[in-house]
Amino acid sequence: MIHEIDDALRRLVRDEALRAPGGNAGVEVVFDAPTKEWAARRNAPTVNVYLYDIREDLRRRSRGLVNDYDEHGIVRARVAPPRYVKLSYLVTAWTQRPEDEHRLLSALLLGMIRHEALPAALLTGSVAALGLPVPMTVALPPPEDRAFADVWTALGGELKPSLDVVVSAPLEAARPVPVGPPAREGLHVEVSDTGSGAGDDRVGHRVTDGGTGVRRGAG
């Protein structure tokens, strides 16, 4: 699932954001950790989309089971709703001049912030098969328990202007729960009168599949 989101973001950055006015179609898009060693080896204009955090999006968790129907409209299994996982990316631009980096960041911001979710046309594999929206936020303030300075400190590099892109990707993690075959006969109810002292006089009621017939008999 993560690699499918990576591919969708790569295409969004490369084919839309960098080809917008002010962008640069010749910029490379990578997903490497932007460490000092990596920065020293870089020799071309680059947009780095670094995945730095993975955690469940608890606000989108649903309870209960959902029916899964076959082609005849019969329930064949029950499954838990998909879970959502937040994938947080640190998006940075790398060139020889800060002015060029700011121009790239501006193109990235304009190209991505217009989307409230990843475009469905960019989704592939298991994410596309679910047919669900994939929400995305761009440049929102980080949670209180996480600061970008801490990310750069962990990478061993210097603080650099960046965009925080968070994608909430649906994940079908639960196994289906099989169900029994559909009922082929109507409901049968037996009533026994044991309080009148007349003995165990049982009356059976059977309702047919159509619900229009009743058969009675002593048991």
C-alpha positions in Angstrom: 0.0 0.0 0.0 2.8 2.5 0.9 4.6 2.0 -2.4 1.3 2.6 -4.3 0.9 6.0 -2.5 4.5 6.7 -3.3 3.8 6.2 -7.0 0.7 8.4 -6.9 2.7 11.2 -5.2 5.5 10.9 -7.7 3.1 11.2 -10.6 1.3 14.1 -8.9 4.6 16.0 -8.4 6.2 15.2 -11.7 3.2 15.4 -14.1 1.2 18.2 -12.5 3.0 20.3 -9.9 6.3 20.6 -11.8 4.6 21.2 -15.1 2.5 24.0 -13.8 3.5 27.6 -14.6 6.7 28.2 -12.6 7.6 24.6 -12.3 10.4 22.6 -14.0 9.7 19.3 -15.8 13.4 18.4 -15.7 13.6 18.1 -11.9 14.2 14.6 -10.5 11.8 13.2 -7.9 13.2 10.9 -5.2 12.2 9.3 -1.9 15.6 9.1 -0.2 16.4 10.2 3.3 17.8 13.8 2.9 20.9 13.2 5.1 24.1 15.2 4.8 25.7 12.4 2.8 22.8 12.3 0.4 22.9 16.1 -0.1 26.7 15.9 -0.8 26.1 13.4 -3.6 23.3 15.3 -5.2 24.3 16.9 -8.5 20.9 17.8 -10.2 17.8 19.8 -9.2 15.8 17.4 -7.1 12.5 17.2 -5.2 12.7 14.9 -2.2 9.5 13.3 -0.9 10.7 11.6 2.3 8.3 9.4 4.3 9.1 10.1 7.9 6.1 9.0 9.9 3.5 6.2 9.7 0.6 5.9 12.1 -3.1 5.0 12.1 -5.6 7.8 11.5 -7.8 7.1 14.5 -10.4 9.8 13.5 -11.4 7.6 10.5 -11.7 4.3 12.3 -15.1 2.7 12.0 -16.7 0.0 14.1 -18.9 -3.0 13.2 -19.0 -5.2 10.1 -20.0 -4.5 6.5 -21.8 -7.1 4.3 -20.0 -8.3 1.2 -22.5 -9.4 -1.5 -22.0 -11.7 -4.4 -23.3 -11.1 -8.0 -26.7 -12.4 -7.0 -27.1 -10.0 -4.1 -26.6 -12.7 -1.4 -24.3 -12.0 1.6 -21.2 -14.1 1.3 -19.1 -12.6 4.1 -18.9 -9.8 6.6 -15.8 -7.6 6.8 -14.6 -4.8 9.1 -14.4 -1.4 7.3 -11.0 -0.4 6.0 -8.6 1.2 8.4 -6.8 4.4 7.5 -3.1 5.0 7.9 -1.5 8.5 7.9 1.6 8.6 5.8 3.6 11.8 6.5 6.0 13.1 3.9 8.6 15.8 4.2 8.8 17.5 0.7 11.9 19.6 0.0 13.5 21.2 -3.1 17.3 20.9 -3.7 19.1 23.2 -6.2 22.2 25.3 -6.2 20.4 28.5 -5.2 17.8 29.2 -2.5 15.8 31.3 -5.0 15.4 28.3 -7.3 14.4 26.1 -4.3 11.7 28.6 -3.3 10.4 28.7 -6.9 10.1 24.9 -6.9 8.4 24.9 -3.5 6.0 27.4 -4.7 5.1 25.2 -7.7 4.8 22.2 -5.5 2.5 24.1 -3.1 0.2 25.4 -5.8 0.1 22.0 -7.6 -0.7 20.0 -4.5 -2.8 22.2 -2.2 -5.7 22.3 -4.7 -6.3 18.6 -4.1 -8.2 17.6 -1.0 -7.5 13.9 -1.9 -5.1 12.1 -4.3 -6.7 12.1 -7.7 -8.4 8.7 -8.4 -6.7 8.5 -11.8 -3.3 8.3 -10.0 -4.2 5.4 -7.7 -3.2 1.9 -8.5 -3.2 -1.6 -7.0 -5.0 -2.4 -3.8 -5.7 1.3 -3.0 -7.5 1.8 -6.3 -9.4 -1.5 -5.8 -11.0 -0.2 -2.6 -12.6 2.6 -4.6 -12.4 5.0 -1.6 -11.2 8.6 -1.4 -7.6 9.0 -0.3 -7.6 12.3 1.7 -4.5 14.5 1.6 -3.4 17.6 3.5 -0.6 20.0 2.5 1.3 22.5 4.7 -0.8 22.1 7.8 0.9 22.7 11.2 2.4 19.6 12.7 0.9 17.8 15.7 2.0 19.0 19.1 3.9 15.7 19.6 6.1 16.1 16.5 8.3 19.0 15.3 10.0 19.3 11.9 13.2 20.4 13.7 13.3 17.0 15.4 13.1 15.3 12.0 16.0 17.2 10.7 18.0 16.6 13.9 17.4 12.8 13.5 18.6 13.0 9.8 21.7 14.8 10.9 21.1 17.8 8.6 20.3 21.4 8.9 16.8 22.8 9.0 15.4 23.4 5.5 12.2 24.9 4.1 9.7 22.1 3.5 6.1 21.1 2.9 4.4 18.6 5.2 2.2 16.3 3.1 0.0 13.9 4.9 -1.9 11.2 3.1 -4.6 9.1 4.8 -4.5 5.8 2.9 -7.2 3.2 3.3 -6.0 -0.3 4.2 -8.1 -3.5 4.0 -6.5 -5.3 6.9 -9.3 -7.4 8.4 -10.1 -10.9 7.2 -13.6 -11.6 6.0 -15.9 -13.5 8.4 -17.7 -16.3 6.5 -21.5 -16.5 6.8 -23.8 -19.5 6.6 -25.8 -20.3 3.5 -29.1 -18.3 3.0 -32.2 -19.9 4.5 -34.2 -22.0 2.1 -37.3 -22.6 4.3 -39.7 -20.4 6.2 -39.6 -19.7 9.9 -41.0 -22.5 12.1 -42.3 -21.7 15.6 -43.7 -24.2 18.2 -45.9 -23.0 21.1 -46.6 -25.3 24.1 -49.4 -24.7 26.6 -48.2 -26.3 29.9 -50.0 -24.1 32.4 -53.7 -25.2 31.9 -53.1 -28.8 33.1 -54.4 -30.1 29.7 -51.1 -31.6 28.9 -48.4 -30.7 26.4 -50.5 -29.5 23.5 -48.0 -28.1 21.0 -49.0 -26.1 17.9 -46.6 -25.6 15.1 -46.6 -22.6 12.8 -44.6 -22.6 9.6 -44.3 -19.6 7.4 -43.4 -20.2 3.8 -40.7 -18.3 1.9 -43.3 -16.1 0.3 -44.8 -15.2 3.7 -48.4 -15.9 2.5 -48.9 -19.5 3.7 -49.3 -20.9 7.2 -49.4 -24.6 8.1 -50.6 -25.8 11.5 -50.4 -29.2 13.1 -50.4 -30.8 16.5 -47.0 -32.2 17.7 
